[in-house]
Amino acid sequence: MRVSKALIALLVLAGVVGAAAFVYDAARPRVHPIKAADARRHPSPTPAPASGDTRADLFGPARAIDGDTLLVQGVEADLWTIDAPELAQTCGDKDGRTWACGEASRAHLEKLIDGRRVACRPEGPPTEDGRWLGLCFVTDTPCQGDTGHCESDLESLNLAQVTEGWAADQEGQYSDSEAVAQDRKAGVWAGRFESPSAWRARETPVDETTAGQR
């Protein structure tokens, strides 16, 4: 049986194409099936654009709203990484008598300011509710970024409130200073002191419309 030259050429061409496809398939990079499945189940999120920190430095006369919040330039400035008793909060003294430790904490912060000007710079990540959070200092000049009087938090009102026993450390930044205040039984540590977060949780009214849904 004769085979035409055209058929032979066609078979040779098919063999060449098949061989090339085999070589490409063997050489191409492969993704392990487990990794491919993980990628489908947990796709990499698209990075969100950075919103940036819009908090500005503050400077001017200040007054204490409570033991860890100042009013400066019309802005309520929360003192970073400390938690002072709420204004309505009470504590117990060494004899078991109740006293207004929240008011006393606010009065002590007001005493530290003593009518002088205060400079504040942002610290920590921006809060979800947009409140101003940072370090504040009693000084006659504004903060210059991380330089000058505001370079270190060792002179901050934040640290002073913890060191003198009128606020609790919140994130470990001033844990050593808090321990010293406790040993000295200074400020709120003179007797029974409930953490402000526990007090808020206990005193916050429950929304009756959602209470039965929990």
SVG drawing of the C-alpha trace seen along z (x, -y; Angstrom):
<svg xmlns="http://www.w3.org/2000/svg" viewBox="-37 -80 52 82">
<polyline fill="none" stroke="black" stroke-width="0.4" points="0.0,0.0 1.3,-3.3 1.2,-6.3 1.2,-9.7 3.9,-12.2 1.3,-14.6 0.0,-12.2 3.6,-11.5 4.3,-15.2 1.1,-15.6 2.0,-12.8 5.5,-14.3 4.1,-17.7 1.6,-16.3 4.5,-14.5 6.5,-17.7 3.6,-19.7 2.8,-16.9 6.5,-16.8 6.6,-20.5 3.4,-20.5 4.9,-17.8 8.1,-19.7 6.2,-22.9 3.9,-21.1 6.8,-19.4 8.8,-22.7 6.1,-25.1 5.9,-26.1 3.4,-24.1 1.4,-25.1 0.9,-22.4 -2.8,-21.4 -3.0,-22.2 -1.6,-25.7 -4.0,-26.2 -7.0,-25.2 -5.8,-27.4 -5.6,-30.3 -9.1,-29.8 -10.5,-29.5 -8.4,-32.4 -7.7,-34.8 -5.2,-37.6 -7.2,-40.7 -6.6,-43.8 -4.6,-46.3 -6.8,-49.2 -5.3,-52.6 -3.7,-54.1 -6.0,-56.7 -3.2,-58.6 -3.1,-60.0 -4.9,-63.4 -4.3,-64.2 -2.5,-67.5 -0.3,-68.7 -2.2,-70.7 -0.9,-73.7 -2.5,-76.2 -4.4,-76.6 -5.9,-73.4 -8.3,-72.1 -8.9,-68.5 -12.1,-66.9 -11.3,-63.9 -8.2,-62.1 -7.0,-61.1 -8.7,-63.6 -7.7,-67.3 -9.5,-70.0 -6.9,-71.8 -7.8,-74.1 -11.3,-72.9 -10.2,-69.3 -10.8,-66.5 -7.3,-64.9 -7.2,-61.4 -3.9,-60.7 -2.4,-57.7 -2.0,-54.3 -3.4,-55.2 -6.9,-54.8 -8.1,-57.0 -11.2,-56.4 -14.4,-57.9 -15.7,-61.1 -18.6,-59.3 -16.4,-56.4 -15.7,-55.9 -13.0,-53.9 -12.5,-52.6 -9.9,-54.0 -7.8,-51.9 -10.5,-52.0 -13.2,-50.9 -14.8,-54.3 -16.0,-55.4 -14.4,-58.4 -14.7,-60.1 -11.5,-58.9 -12.7,-59.9 -13.1,-63.5 -9.8,-63.4 -8.0,-62.0 -9.3,-64.9 -8.3,-67.4 -4.8,-66.0 -4.4,-66.4 -5.7,-70.0 -3.1,-70.6 -0.3,-69.3 -1.3,-71.8 -1.7,-74.6 -3.0,-77.1 0.0,-76.7 -0.1,-75.9 0.0,-72.3 1.6,-70.9 0.3,-67.6 1.5,-65.3 -0.3,-62.3 0.8,-58.9 -0.4,-55.4 -2.6,-54.4 -5.7,-56.5 -8.8,-55.4 -11.8,-53.9 -14.0,-56.7 -11.6,-59.4 -10.8,-60.7 -7.5,-62.4 -5.0,-60.2 -1.4,-61.1 1.1,-62.5 0.7,-65.8 3.3,-68.0 3.3,-71.2 5.5,-73.5 5.7,-77.1 6.4,-75.9 4.6,-73.7 5.8,-70.2 8.3,-70.0 7.5,-66.5 9.6,-64.1 12.2,-66.7 12.5,-69.3 10.5,-69.1 8.1,-66.5 10.9,-64.1 10.5,-61.8 7.4,-60.8 9.3,-60.9 8.0,-64.4 4.5,-63.7 1.3,-64.2 0.5,-60.6 3.4,-59.2 2.9,-61.6 -0.7,-60.5 0.4,-56.8 3.5,-57.5 1.5,-59.4 -1.2,-56.8 -4.1,-58.6 -4.4,-56.4 -3.7,-52.8 -1.3,-51.7 -3.3,-50.4 -0.9,-48.7 2.3,-48.0 4.0,-51.2 4.1,-52.4 3.7,-49.0 6.8,-49.6 5.6,-53.1 2.2,-51.6 3.9,-48.9 5.8,-51.6 2.6,-53.5 0.9,-50.4 3.8,-49.7 3.6,-53.2 -0.2,-53.0 -0.4,-56.3 -3.6,-57.8 -6.2,-55.3 -4.0,-52.5 -4.5,-53.6 -7.4,-51.2 -9.9,-49.4 -9.7,-50.3 -11.8,-48.8 -10.3,-49.1 -12.1,-51.8 -12.8,-49.4 -14.5,-47.0 -16.4,-49.9 -17.6,-51.1 -18.8,-47.6 -20.8,-47.3 -22.3,-50.8 -23.2,-51.0 -26.9,-50.6 -28.1,-47.6 -30.2,-48.4 -33.6,-46.7 -34.4,-46.5 -31.5,-44.1 -31.1,-42.5 -33.4,-39.6 -31.5,-38.9 -28.2,-38.0"/>
</svg>
